[in-house]
Amino acid sequence: MQTEKFSFLSPDFTTLWNYRREIMEHLFEQEELPGKLQMVADELKFLVKGIMKSPKSYTLWFQRQWTLEKGIAFEK
């Protein structure tokens, strides 16, 4: 996604993460369970890189929490 490039430039840009969540929600509607879980895993890997670069970014941590909650909801 294009938002990956911008998130590394400015990880605290809340609007960017809100937009990314909307995109992911739309993609989740189109995917089967294995695809959804793969998207969650990819997002978590991406977020680890961002958190390593900017560990005090609340927006990154909030995105991680949202992603984990989505993954848990898909498992149920």
TORKOL-4160 file (C-alpha; in steps of 0.2 Angstrom, whole numbers, padded with zeros to 4 digits, m for minus):
76
<pt num="1" X="0000" Y="0000" Z="0000"/>
<pt num="2" X="0005" Y="0018" Z="m0003"/>
<pt num="3" X="0002" Y="0022" Z="0015"/>
<pt num="4" X="0018" Y="0012" Z="0020"/>
<pt num="5" X="0029" Y="0024" Z="0012"/>
<pt num="6" X="0022" Y="0039" Z="0020"/>
<pt num="7" X="0020" Y="0031" Z="0037"/>
<pt num="8" X="0039" Y="0029" Z="0038"/>
<pt num="9" X="0041" Y="0048" Z="0034"/>
<pt num="10" X="0029" Y="0053" Z="0047"/>
<pt num="11" X="0023" Y="0039" Z="0059"/>
<pt num="12" X="0013" Y="0051" Z="0070"/>
<pt num="13" X="0001" Y="0057" Z="0056"/>
<pt num="14" X="m0015" Y="0051" Z="0063"/>
<pt num="15" X="m0025" Y="0054" Z="0047"/>
<pt num="16" X="m0014" Y="0042" Z="0037"/>
<pt num="17" X="m0017" Y="0028" Z="0050"/>
<pt num="18" X="m0036" Y="0031" Z="0050"/>
<pt num="19" X="m0036" Y="0030" Z="0031"/>
<pt num="20" X="m0025" Y="0014" Z="0031"/>
<pt num="21" X="m0038" Y="0006" Z="0043"/>
<pt num="22" X="m0052" Y="0011" Z="0031"/>
<pt num="23" X="m0043" Y="0003" Z="0017"/>
<pt num="24" X="m0039" Y="m0013" Z="0027"/>
<pt num="25" X="m0057" Y="m0014" Z="0033"/>
<pt num="26" X="m0063" Y="m0014" Z="0014"/>
<pt num="27" X="m0050" Y="m0027" Z="0010"/>
<pt num="28" X="m0055" Y="m0038" Z="0024"/>
<pt num="29" X="m0073" Y="m0038" Z="0017"/>
<pt num="30" X="m0066" Y="m0045" Z="0001"/>
<pt num="31" X="m0055" Y="m0059" Z="0008"/>
<pt num="32" X="m0058" Y="m0076" Z="0015"/>
<pt num="33" X="m0051" Y="m0080" Z="0033"/>
<pt num="34" X="m0034" Y="m0086" Z="0028"/>
<pt num="35" X="m0031" Y="m0070" Z="0018"/>
<pt num="36" X="m0037" Y="m0059" Z="0032"/>
<pt num="37" X="m0025" Y="m0068" Z="0044"/>
<pt num="38" X="m0011" Y="m0065" Z="0032"/>
<pt num="39" X="m0015" Y="m0047" Z="0030"/>
<pt num="40" X="m0015" Y="m0046" Z="0049"/>
<pt num="41" X="0002" Y="m0054" Z="0050"/>
<pt num="42" X="0009" Y="m0043" Z="0037"/>
<pt num="43" X="0003" Y="m0028" Z="0045"/>
<pt num="44" X="0011" Y="m0033" Z="0062"/>
<pt num="45" X="0027" Y="m0036" Z="0053"/>
<pt num="46" X="0026" Y="m0019" Z="0045"/>
<pt num="47" X="0022" Y="m0011" Z="0062"/>
<pt num="48" X="0037" Y="m0019" Z="0071"/>
<pt num="49" X="0048" Y="m0010" Z="0059"/>
<pt num="50" X="0040" Y="0006" Z="0062"/>
<pt num="51" X="0040" Y="0004" Z="0081"/>
<pt num="52" X="0058" Y="m0001" Z="0081"/>
<pt num="53" X="0062" Y="0016" Z="0071"/>
<pt num="54" X="0050" Y="0026" Z="0082"/>
<pt num="55" X="0046" Y="0018" Z="0098"/>
<pt num="56" X="0037" Y="0032" Z="0106"/>
<pt num="57" X="0024" Y="0035" Z="0092"/>
<pt num="58" X="0007" Y="0032" Z="0100"/>
<pt num="59" X="m0001" Y="0031" Z="0083"/>
<pt num="60" X="0010" Y="0016" Z="0079"/>
<pt num="61" X="0005" Y="0007" Z="0095"/>
<pt num="62" X="m0013" Y="0011" Z="0092"/>
<pt num="63" X="m0012" Y="0003" Z="0075"/>
<pt num="64" X="m0004" Y="m0012" Z="0082"/>
<pt num="65" X="m0018" Y="m0014" Z="0095"/>
<pt num="66" X="m0031" Y="m0012" Z="0082"/>
<pt num="67" X="m0023" Y="m0025" Z="0071"/>
<pt num="68" X="m0021" Y="m0037" Z="0085"/>
<pt num="69" X="m0039" Y="m0035" Z="0090"/>
<pt num="70" X="m0044" Y="m0038" Z="0072"/>
<pt num="71" X="m0034" Y="m0054" Z="0071"/>
<pt num="72" X="m0041" Y="m0060" Z="0088"/>
<pt num="73" X="m0059" Y="m0057" Z="0081"/>
<pt num="74" X="m0055" Y="m0067" Z="0065"/>
<pt num="75" X="m0050" Y="m0082" Z="0075"/>
<pt num="76" X="m0066" Y="m0083" Z="0084"/>
